[in-house]
Amino acid sequence: MDQTPAHTRLEDGFACVAAAWQAHEGELLGFLRHQMPDQHAAEDLLQDVFVKAMRQGEGFCSLDNPRAWLFQVARNAVIDRARVSKVHVPLDEVAPDIHAPTLEAIAPVDALAGCVARVLAELPPDDAAVLRACDLEGRTQREFAEQQGLSLPAAKSRLLRARQRLRDRLSTACQVRFDDEGSVSGHVPRPPVED
């Protein structure tokens, strides 16, 4: 264990930072001025780099290449500043002729949302519960099994049967069409259920 008093180690750390700072401050400032449009911003970032170096304390003395460390911190500061200062312009100001996608532009499976909600309400409660939990809410089959007091194989079997009944019901009720790979290729929308 290092028996050097803490204040001596701290002073040694500051001495290492001071020596490196004296050697590289001018070129760091030149680098930052080249990167930043505003001279004051470059000087602010230079101070940020100095503060980070000081926070390293004694650890700064163990760096193999203090100059490289200082420049890496300066580059990261420039990048961080750029991220924070990005101007965000609403899309309608940049491209006012862009509109929401039309029904034709929406993927066939995404256009099924209304039909799926209606068909789910028509399925047996056990089927609807497992489909909502695992397919819509993102719970794992294991979580569903534990919640319902089922074994994992029973939950998997229940989900498989419910998915098949949902697919069959969608094919009939919404006239969903599937392509050769089993993906949704289209459907006939149904009006919402009247309350």
N, C-alpha and C positions, 0 to 999 in steps of 0.2 A: 504494500500500500504506500502511496506517495505521502511522505512526511512533511513536504513543503507546505508552509502555511498558506491558507486560501488566498489571503491578500497578495502574497508573492506570486502565486500562480496567476491570479487575475492581472497583476501588473505585467507579467511576462506575456500574457495573451494580448493585452493592449499594446505592448511594445512590438509584437509581431505584426499586428494590424497596422500600427503607425508606420512601421518600416515599409510594408507592402504598399500602403496608401501613398506614402511619399514617393515611392518609385513609380506608381502607375496611375495616380489621380489625373494627371494631364491627358494621358492617352484615353482613359475611361471617359473623361468629359468630351474629348474630341469624338469618340465613338458615339456617345449619346446625342451630341449635337447633330451628328450626321443622320441619326435615326429619327430624331424628333423634330417636328416642324417649328416648335416653340423653344427658344433658348431657356426660358424659365422652367419649362417642363423637364428639359434635359438636366438642369441643375437640381431640380427636385428629385429626379430619379438617381442622380449621383449621390445625393444625401441618403436616399433609401438604401443604396448599395453599401454605403459606409456604415449605416446602422446595422444592417444584416451582418457585415463583417465583424463589427464590435460584439454583436450577440454571440458570435462563435467563440469569443474569448480565447481560452487556452487551446481549444480545438483548432483554431486558425493556424497555430504554430505547427501543427502536425500535417498540414496540407503539403502535398508534394509540389504543387505548382499554384501558389497563391494568385498569380496573375490570371491564369486560366479560370480559377474559381471566381475571381472578381468579374471577369468578362462574362462568364456564364450567368452569374446573378444579374448583371446589367442587361444581357439579352432577354432573360426571363422577365425582368421588370418592364422592358419595352413591349414585349408580347402581352403581358398582363394589362398594361396601360391601353394598348390597342384594343383589347377585348372589351374593356370597360367603356371606352370612348366611342365604340361603333355607333353610328347613327342608324336608327331603325326607322324606316319609312313604311307606312302602311301600304299593303299591296295595291289597294285601289288607287293610290297616288302614282305608283310606278307604272302600273298597267291597268288603266281603268276599263279596258275592254275585256278583261278576264272575268268570267262569270262562274257561278257554281256549276258543277258538272251536270249535264242533262242526264235523264234516265238512260239514254243510250250509252253514255260514257261510264256509267257505273257498272262494275263487274256484276255478272248475273247472280253470283252467290250473295253479293252485298245487297242487291235489290230484293232479296228474299226476306229481309228482316221483319217486315210486317206480317208476312205469311207465316213465318216460323212462330212468331208470338201467338198468332191465332190458333195454329195447329197445336202448339204446346198446351194451350188451354183446353183443347179437345181430347188430349191423351189421358190415360189413367193417371191418377195422382202420383203413384210410385214412379212411373216412367218420367213424368214431368219433373219430379223432385231430383232424380239422379241426373237428368240432362241439364237442369239448371245449375246444379252444384258443380258437376264435373266439366261440362262443356261451356257454360256461360259465365260462371263465377270463378272458374279456374282452380277449384279444389282438386286435390289428387284423389284417386280412387281409394287410396288407403285412408285418407282423412274422412271421406264419405262413409267408408265401411265402419270406421271407429264411431263416427257420429250416429250411425243408424244401428249399431250393435250387430253388424254383419261381419262375416269372414271376408277377407280380401277377394278370394275367388268368387264368392257370392255377389259382391259388389261389381266385380268385372263382368260377370254374367248378366247382371241386371242392366248395366250400362249398355252392353252389346245388344241385348234384346230391345231396350228402349230406343237405341239409335236406329235399329232396323224398322221398328214400328213408326218412328218419326219419318224416316225416308219413305216408307210405303204410304203414309198419310199425306206427306207433301206431294208425292207423285199423283195421288188421287185428288186431293182437295185443291191444290194450287197448280196442278198440271205441270209439275216440275219435270224438266227434261234433263237427262244426264248424257254426257258424251261418252265415247268409247273407254275413256280412262276413269269414268265414274265421277267426273267433276260436273257441277251444275252448268248447263248451257243456256237455260232460259226457263221462264215460267209464266203463267197467266195470273196477274194480281187478283186478289179477292178483296171485296169491300170489307172494311172493319166491322166487327160485331157491334150491333146496336145494343145499348144498355136499356 
